[in-house]
Amino acid sequence: KLKLLVDAGLRRVEVGIQSAAGSTNELYRRKYFSADKLVQCAGLIRKHLPEDVVPAYDVILENPYEETPAVLQTLRAVLRMPRPFVLQLFSLTFFPGTELYRKALADGIISGGEDSYHKEDHHRGLSWLNMLFLMVNQGVPRPIIAALAWKPLVMLMESRPFRRLFSLANGPYW
């Protein structure tokens, strides 16, 4: 089907990965498919697209319900995908009226009422994990990113003292 679309003039492909972790996709009420299946699909996309068409993959970061191992699962899947591609990185946004918004309100993750929406409630800025995803788009070699994604190092860099250091570097957007 993709070949037919390319033959018909397809010039852009954007895929909403969001997360490669089953638990996170369950939270998003998305049908889960394995990280292996994601990598396989990315391979098919790359195989059938012309070289000058670079697919974009959307990833949601800064989800307070997502544990570090789940984020690492997504990063490891992304590192296995064939290049070239672009990651479009988004902070999780709780939209009023949605089930996830109501859950975040009830859990005290966001404040306000059903009618209030503040982007600053959802944007937490630069972190070690976010930086690793940004490095993918900068063309940093995969083995370097994989080494920096070593779980003990990530757990250290995502700990409270290092988060405070990262907060010094944070601007309004990363």
C-alpha positions in Angstrom: 0.0 0.0 0.0 2.8 2.4 0.8 4.3 1.8 -2.6 1.0 2.7 -4.2 0.9 5.9 -2.2 4.4 6.8 -3.2 3.6 6.1 -6.9 0.6 8.4 -6.4 2.8 11.3 -5.2 3.2 10.8 -1.4 5.8 13.3 -0.2 5.4 13.2 3.6 5.0 10.5 6.2 4.3 11.2 9.8 3.8 8.4 12.3 2.5 8.8 15.8 4.6 6.5 17.9 3.9 8.3 21.2 5.6 5.5 23.2 6.9 2.0 22.6 5.8 0.9 26.1 2.6 -1.1 26.4 1.7 0.4 29.7 2.0 3.9 28.4 0.0 3.2 25.2 -2.7 1.6 27.4 -2.9 4.9 29.3 -3.3 6.7 26.0 -5.9 4.2 25.0 -3.9 3.3 21.9 -3.6 -0.2 20.5 -0.2 -1.5 21.6 2.2 -3.2 19.2 5.6 -4.3 20.2 8.8 -2.3 19.8 9.9 -5.0 17.4 6.8 -4.3 15.3 7.5 -0.6 15.4 11.1 -1.1 14.1 9.7 -3.5 11.4 7.2 -0.9 10.3 9.8 1.8 10.2 11.9 -0.5 8.0 9.1 -0.9 5.6 8.5 2.8 5.4 12.2 3.5 4.8 12.3 0.7 2.1 9.4 2.1 0.1 10.0 5.9 0.4 12.2 7.8 -2.0 15.5 8.8 -0.5 14.5 12.5 -0.4 11.4 11.8 1.7 12.3 11.7 5.4 9.6 10.2 7.7 8.7 11.9 10.9 7.9 10.0 14.0 6.1 11.6 16.9 7.1 10.8 20.5 5.4 12.1 23.7 7.8 12.9 26.5 7.4 14.3 30.0 4.5 12.0 30.9 4.3 11.9 34.8 2.6 8.5 34.6 5.5 7.0 32.5 8.3 5.4 34.4 11.9 5.7 33.3 12.2 2.1 32.0 9.2 2.8 29.7 10.9 5.9 28.3 14.1 3.9 27.7 12.1 1.3 25.9 10.9 3.9 23.5 14.4 5.3 23.0 15.9 1.8 22.4 13.2 1.2 19.8 14.0 4.5 18.1 17.7 3.7 18.0 16.9 0.5 16.1 14.9 2.3 13.4 16.5 2.9 10.0 17.8 6.4 9.3 17.1 9.0 8.0 14.1 10.1 10.0 13.1 13.0 12.2 11.7 12.7 15.7 9.0 15.2 16.6 9.1 15.4 20.4 6.1 16.6 22.4 5.4 17.2 26.0 2.3 15.3 27.2 -0.5 17.8 27.3 -3.6 17.3 29.3 -6.5 18.6 27.3 -9.6 19.7 29.2 -12.6 17.4 28.8 -10.5 14.3 28.2 -10.3 11.3 30.4 -6.5 11.8 30.9 -7.1 15.4 32.0 -9.7 14.3 34.6 -7.3 11.6 35.8 -4.4 14.2 36.2 -6.7 16.6 38.1 -7.9 13.8 40.4 -4.3 12.6 41.0 -3.1 16.2 41.7 -0.7 16.2 38.8 -2.3 19.4 37.4 -4.2 22.1 39.1 -7.1 24.2 38.2 -10.6 23.1 37.2 -12.2 21.4 34.3 -12.2 24.7 32.4 -8.6 25.7 33.0 -5.7 24.9 30.8 -2.1 26.1 31.3 0.7 24.8 29.1 3.2 25.4 31.9 1.5 22.7 33.9 2.6 20.3 31.3 6.1 21.5 30.3 8.9 20.4 32.5 11.9 21.2 30.3 15.2 19.6 29.7 16.2 16.4 31.4 18.7 13.6 30.7 16.2 11.5 28.9 14.9 14.4 26.8 18.4 15.2 25.9 19.0 11.7 24.6 16.0 12.0 22.3 17.2 15.3 21.1 20.6 13.7 20.3 18.9 11.3 17.9 17.8 14.3 15.7 21.3 15.8 15.9 22.8 12.7 14.3 24.8 11.6 17.3 26.0 8.1 16.6 23.7 5.4 18.0 26.4 3.7 20.1 27.1 6.9 22.0 23.4 7.5 22.7 23.0 3.8 23.7 26.0 4.2 26.1 24.4 7.4 27.6 21.1 5.4 27.9 22.7 2.8 30.2 20.1 2.4 32.9 22.2 3.0 36.0 23.5 6.3 34.4 20.0 7.3 33.4 18.7 6.7 36.9 21.5 8.8 38.4 21.0 11.6 35.9 17.2 11.6 36.4 17.6 11.7 40.2 16.5 14.9 42.0 19.9 16.5 42.4 20.7 16.2 38.7 17.2 17.3 37.7 17.9 20.5 39.7 21.1 21.0 37.7 19.1 20.6 34.4 16.6 23.1 35.6 19.3 25.8 35.6 19.7 25.2 31.8 15.9 25.2 31.1 14.5 28.0 29.0 10.8 28.2 28.1 11.3 25.4 25.6 14.0 22.9 24.9 
